[in-house]
Amino acid sequence: MLIHAPSLAELPTLRSIELVSGTAFRGLGMAAIADAEPPSLAQLTAFRHAGQALAAYEEPGGTAATDGTGQQPLAFLLWKPVDGCTHIEQVSVHPQHAHRRIGRALIDRAAREGGPAPLTLTTFAEVPWNAPYYARIGFRTLTDAELTPGLREIRAHEATLGLDHWPRVCMRREPGPRT
């Protein structure tokens, strides 16, 4: 698996990955999430210019489809610094490439990119590929007392978007080696 910053030309592909990966929420009765607009090209460009966008690609000679100009992204991750932590804003894997540890590889790479800081994220508590998955890869759910001002701000924004219709949590993973 190759992981690096996506090119500007690949940003529309990241939006497509987000749209198709979101369809899995429909089966959980979360159509509003499935139908949510992906990050805009302007937002993706800002993450890319800040050095806070990563994309995963098949190794040369792999089985992923390409457009003839090289490998296309299979997944992506956006992150930003929040209260001294590397906050994972979004991670999405194309369903055709799920269950290959691509999301985990992106998360581990973001941990290295963000420096020796904890990772944080917000996620749905009861969606199997959300909080339960993150717990399996070393994240723990934060109590309300542990939320930093930045995480509280993120959660308040999520509430205005209607994401609190389903239980959500903040999670944290301490820095350190991963197996």
N, C-alpha and C positions, 0 to 999 in steps of 0.2 A: 504494500500500500504506500503510495506517495502522498504526502501531505505538504501543502504550501499555500501561499496566498493565491486566490483566484485572479485571473486577468479581468480587466474591465469588460471584455467581450463575453466572459463567462457569467457575468452577474445575472442576465436573464435566465440562464440555466438554473442558478440557485433559487430563483423565484419559482421555477417549475418544480424543482425538487420539493420545496416547501408545500406547494399546492397538492402534489400527488401524495406526499407523505401524510398530509393532514386528512386524507380521505379515510384513514383507519379509525378516526374518531367517530365517524358516522355510525359504525357498528356498535358504539357504546352509548348511542343516544345523544351524542354531542355534535349535532349537525352545525351548530353555530361555529364551533371550532374548525370543523372540516371546511366550512365555507369562508373562513376568515381570510382577509387579504394578506398575502405574504409581505415581507419587508419590501418597501419601494426600492427602485433603482437608486434613488438619492440616498436612502438609508444604507443600502449595501455599499455604495461608493464611499460613504463617510467611514464605515467600518474598515473598508479596504485601505483607504488613505491613512487611517490611524494605525494600520498594522494589526487590526483586531478581527480579521476575517481569515478563516482557514477553509480549505477545500480538500477533499480526499479523492484520489484518482487511482485507477487500476494500474498496476505495474505494467510497463511496456510488454506487449505480447499477451496481456490478460484477455478476459472474455467480454469486458464491457464494450458496448457499442461506442463508436466514435463518429465524428462528422467528416473524417478524412483529414482534418488539420491537427490531429493529436487527440490525446485522451480528454474526455469530458468529465466534469465533476460527478461523483456518485453521492456525495454528502457534503455538508458544510457546517461550520460552527462560527458563531459571532460571540465575541466577548468584549468586556470593558472593565476598567478598574472601578470598584465600588468599595469605599471605606477600607482601603488597603488590601482588598481581596481581588482575585480574578473572577469576575462575575460572568457566568455563561448566560448570555442573552438568548441564544437560540442554537439548537443542534437538530439537524434534520438529515435523515438518510433516505435515499430513494428506496421504496419498498422492494424493488427487484434486487437490491443489494443488502437487504436487512439480514440480521443474524450472522454477520461476518466480523463482528467486533470493530466495525468502522467508527461508530459513534464513540466507543471507548477510546479508540486510537486518537480521535480528534480531541476528546476531553483531556487525555494525557498530554497531547501536544500543547493544548492551551495552557495547561499547568506549567509546562516548561517555558512557553512564550511569556506568561505573566510573571515569571520570576518566582522566588521562594515565598509565595503567598498562598493562603488557603483559596480554594475554589468555592464559589457560592452559586446558587441557582434558585429559581422558583419553578414550581412544577405542580401538576395535578397529583394529589395524594393517592387516588385510587385507580389511576390508569396504569395497567401492568408495565408498560414501557416507559413510564415516568418515574414517580417516587420509588416504587419497588425495585426498578432497575438500578436507579442511582444508589440506593442502599446497598445493592449487591456489589457495586464498584467503589464502595468506601465512603459514600456520603451519609451524613446523619441529619435527621430532621431537627431544626432549631426550635427552641421554645420561643414564645413571644418575648420573654425577657432578654433573649440572646440576639434579637434582631437589631441590627445597626440602623442608624438614621437613613442611610442609603437604601437598605433593604425595605425599610418601612415605606419609603417614598415609592419604590418599585411596586410594592404590594398595593399601595393606594392607587397608583396608576392602573394596575391590572384590574382593580375593582371597578374603576370608571369604565373600563372596556367590557365589563360584564363577565370577566373570567371567574369571579367568585360564585357564580351559579353552581359550580362544582368545587368540592374541597381542594384547597391549594395549600402548599407548604413551602417554606424556605429550607434549603439544605446546604450543608457545608462539608467539604472534604479538606482535611489538613494536608499540608505539603509533605512530600516524602516519596520514597520509591514505591512503585506498584508492580505487582506480579501479573 
